Amino acid sequence: MAKLDETAAGVYIISVTPFTDSGALDLDSTDRMVDFYMEQGVTGFTLLGMMGEAPKLTLAESRSFVKRVLARLNGKVPVVVGASSPGFASMAELTKAVMDDGAAGVMIAPPGTLKTDDQIVTYYENASEAIGAGTPFVVQDFPQSTNVHMAPSVIARIVKSLPSCVMLKHEDWPGLAKLSALRAMKDMRRISILVGNGGLFLPEEMERGADGAMTGFAYPEMMVGVVQAYQAGKPQRARDIFDAYLPLARYEQQPGPGLAIRKYVLQKRGVIASAALRKPGPKLSAVDIAEVETMIARQTRRLQEIG
C-alpha cells in the first residue's frame, strides 16, 4: 500500500471496534464491517481513533485488529492508524508494527499536558523523530477532547517544520473560521484537511476548502454522497443528501452516548453482531432506543423522497 500524502481526499471512515457481548474482540464482525464500509464507498479507513475505543485495547489486540482490517482490504484503500500515546516508546512500537503490516500512515493527537505553542510544536517534532521521518502522520486537532488548542499559526509551524506531516484532522468546534484561515495561508504548504465531528458541518467545511471527512457515522453513505457531490460541482445535491440524514447525525453526535448510538444503529443494519462497548462505557436506555428507532424509520422515508 502506498503511503499517505498531501493529496488524500474523500471519506476516511473512523471505524468502530466490534466486540462481543462479553467484551472480547469480534473479528468476524470486523470482516463484515470492512465490507460494509467499502460498499458505502469510503476512500480510506482510520483505525484505533478516539471513537474506536483504542485506549481499551491491549497492544496485542490493537495489532490483531489492524492486521485483520488490512488483510480484509488487501490494499484496496489506505488505512491510517491512531498511534497517540502518553509515551514515545509505545507510539514508535505501534507505528512500526502497523506500517510494517501495510498501514499508510498514523494519526497523533497531542497530550493534554501541552499548554504553550512552543510545547505543541516541540511535541510533534519529537513524535516525528520517534516514529521516523519517513512515516507520514496526521495531526489530530480535537480540543474538545484533548484540551489542547492549536491556532492556525501553530499548525503552520508544524507543517513547515515537518515534511512528514501530510494531513490535518480538523475537529475544532466551532472551526469554520479556523479552516478558512488555514486555507488562506499563502506561506503554508498545502496539506490534506479532513474534517470530523460526525460530519455535522460537512457542507460548510467542504465549501471552505476541506478535502473530505475523517469521522464516523452509522450512515457513512451520507458523508460519501456529500463529498462526491461537491467534487462533482453539485453543492445543492450535496445539501439535499446532508439534510436527509441530519436528525440522526445530530442525535448520534451527543457527548457521552454517541458511540453507543452509532454501534446500536450499526448492529440494526447488520454490520456488527453486538452493539457492546468495552467497559467503561455508557448503555442506552429504553427511551434512547425508542428515539433512535423512530429516527431510523423517519430517515427511511426521507431517503425515498430524495431518491
N, C-alpha and C positions, 0 to 999 in steps of 0.2 A: 504494500500500500504506500502511495506517495505521501510525503509529509505535508502537514497543514501549511498553508501560506496565506499571504495577504489578500488573495483573490477569493477566499472562501465566501460563499453566499448560499442563500436558501434557508432551509429549516433544519437545524441540528437539534433533534429532539432530546430533551433531558429525560432519560429513561428512568422509570421506576425500577426498583429491585424487587422481584417477586419472592415472596416467602410462602411457606405452607402455613396452615392454621396454627401449627405448633412453633412456628418461628424459624424453621430450617430454610435454607436457600433452596428455591424451587427452580431447578434448571430446565425442567420440561416446559414450565410456563415461560421461562426465558426464551426458549426457541419460538414459541407461539407469539410472544411479544415482539421479537425481532421481525418475524414475518409480517405481523400486523402493521408495525411502523413502516416497513418497506412498502406494503400495499397502499398505504396512505400517501406515499410519495416523498418521504423525508429525504434530504440530501446528505445527512450525516447524523451521527449519534454522539451524545455526551453521557458517559457513564460515571457513576460514583460522584454525582453532584450533590448539592445540599438536599434536594428533594429525592435523591436516590438512597437516602439513609446510610451514606458512606461511613459516618462515624460509628455505626452499629455493627459494621462488618470487621472480622479479623483480616489481617493481611492475606492469609491463605484464601479466605472466602472472596476477598476483593479480586485476587488474581484468578480464581476459579471462574467468577462471574464474567470478568473481562475476556478471558480465554474463550468462554462459551459463546459470547456475543460475536467475537472476532471470527470464530470458526463458522458460526451460522451465516455471517455476512460474506465470508470468503472474498474480502476485498472489494465488495460492490460499492461501498460508500466509506468515507473517512470516519474514524472514531477518535474522539477526544476523551481523555480520562482525567477526572478530578484527582489531583495529586496534592491538594492542600494538606498541610501537616504542621503541628507545632514545632517540629524539628526538621532540619535539612537532611539529616541522615535517612530518615524514613521516607521523606519526599524523594530523595535520589534513588532509594532502593525500589520503590514502587514504579517510579518513572522508567528506570532501566528495564524492569521486568515487562511493563506493558509495551514499551517501544520495541523491545526485542520480539514481543509477540505479534506486533503489527499495528499498533496504535499510530495515529497520525500526529498526535501532539498531546499536551497535557494542559489542564487549567489550574491556575493557582489563585486562591483568594488570600488577601492579607490577614494576618492575625490581629485581633482586637487590641493588642498592646501597642500598636503603632499610633503615635499621636502627632507627629510633625511630617511635613512634606519630605524633608531630607530622610527621615526614618523610612518612609514608604519607598522612596526611590532606592535607598540602600538595601532594603529587604529584597526587592525584586532583582537587584544586581547580584546579591548573594544567592538567591534562589536559582537564577540563571546559571551561575557558576556551579551550583550543586548538581543540577540536572544535566549540565553540559551545554555549551554554546550552540551545539548543533541540533538541540531539541527545541522545536517550536513550541511556544506556550501562549496561553490565553490569560490576560489579566481579567479577573472577575471583580467587577465593581458593583458590590451589593451592600451598600452601607446599612440598609435596614437590618441586615443580619450580622455583618462584621463590625459595625460601629466605626468603620474606617472611611473617612470622607476624602475622596480624591478629586481635587479640582482639575479642570481640563489641562491646566499648565503642568500639573504633576504627571498626568497620563502622557503628555507630550514629552516630558523629560525621560520617562521610562522607555517610550518608543524610540527616542533619539539615542539613548544610551545602549539599548539592547536590540540588535537586529533580529534576534530570535523571538522577539515579541511581535506576533503576526496578527493578533486579534484582541479586541476588547469585547467582553461580555458586559454590555451596558445595562445595568439593572437598578440605577439610581431612580428614585421616585419622590417628587416629580423630576423628570430628567430630560424633558424635551428641549429646554433651553441649553442644557449641557451638551446634548447631541448636536444641536446646531452649532454651538461654539467649537466643538471638536472638528466638525466638517469644514468650518470656516478658517481653520488654522492653516495658513499657507506654508509655514515652515515645519510642519509635522508630516513625516512620511505617512502616506495613506495606508492604513491597515483595515482589515475587515472589522466591521462593527455589527455584531448580532445582539439582539435585544431580548430581555427576559420578562419577568412579572406576568407570566401566563399569557402573554400576547395582548394584554388589556389595552395597550396604546399602540398596537402594531400599525394601524393605518397612518397615524400621525408620525410614527417613527420612520416608516418607510419613506414618507414624503420629506422627512428631514435628513435623509441620507443613510439610513440603516441599510445593510446588505441582506437582512433577513432576521430570523429569530433563533435564539438558542434558549429554549424554555420547554416546559411541559404543559400539557393539557390533555384531557381524556379524549378529545376530538382533534387530533393533530391535523386532520384534513382541513380544519379551519385555517390554521396558520399557513399550510402549504398553498391553499387556494388564494389566500390574501397576497402572499408573496408572489406567486406566479402571475396573478392578475396585475400587480404593479409592474412586474418585469415585462409584461406584455403591453404596458401602457393603457391599462383599463382600470383607473382608480375607482370609478363608480361601481364596477363589478366587484372590486376588492372590498368596498364598504358594504355592499349588499351581502356578501359572504360573511363578513365580520359581524354585521348586525344580527344575522340569523343565529349566531352562537353566543352572543353577548350575555344573556341571562345566566347561562351555566358557567361561562368563563368567569363572570363576576363572582358567582357563588363559590366556585372552586378556589378562588384566589384569597379566601379568608385566611388570615394568620391563625395558625393552630390546626383546625380540622381540614385544611386544604388538601393535604396529601391523602388523608383518609377518604375524602370525597373522590379524588382522582382515582384511587385504587378501587373504590366501590364501583365507579362507572366502568372502569376497565374490566372488572370482573363481570358486570352485567353485559358487557359487549363480547364476552367470551375470550378475552385476551389473556387473562391470568385466572388461575384456579381459585385463588383466595385473595381477599382484599386486606389481609392481615398486614399490619405494620409491626416491625420488631419492637419490643418494649425497650424503653418507654415510648409510648405514642398514644394519641387520642383514639377514642372509639366513637362512632356515630351513634346518636340516639335514634329512637324510633321516629321522632319528629324530623330530625335531619334527613333520614332515609326517605320519609314521605315527601319532603320538599324536593329532594333530588329526583325521585320518581316522577313527580309532577312536571319538573322541568325537562326531563328526558322525553316525556310524552308530548309536551308542547313543542319541543325542538324538532321532533319528527315531523310535525305538521308544518313548521316553518320551512324546513328543508324542502318539502314538497312544493311550497309556494315559490321559492326562488329558483327551483329546477336544477 
